[in-house]
């Protein structure tokens, strides 16, 4: 149960940060998420070597 609460809190914090970054930059949330996903993918590829 504690792990569920931690994950819920983490998800809520990420959502708030996403909204803040979108508002501060004037970009759409989905654009920011796509950029984060591309960065994660590149990081995984470079770490796998």
QUINORUR-V812432 format. One record per run of one state. SS is the DSSP state (a for helix, b for strand, c for the rest). FROM is the first residue (numbers start at 1). LEN is the number of residues. If there is no record, write none. Layout:
ss/from/len
SS/FROM/LEN
SS/FROM/LEN
This chain:
ss/from/len
c/1/1
a/2/24
c/26/3
a/29/19
c/48/2
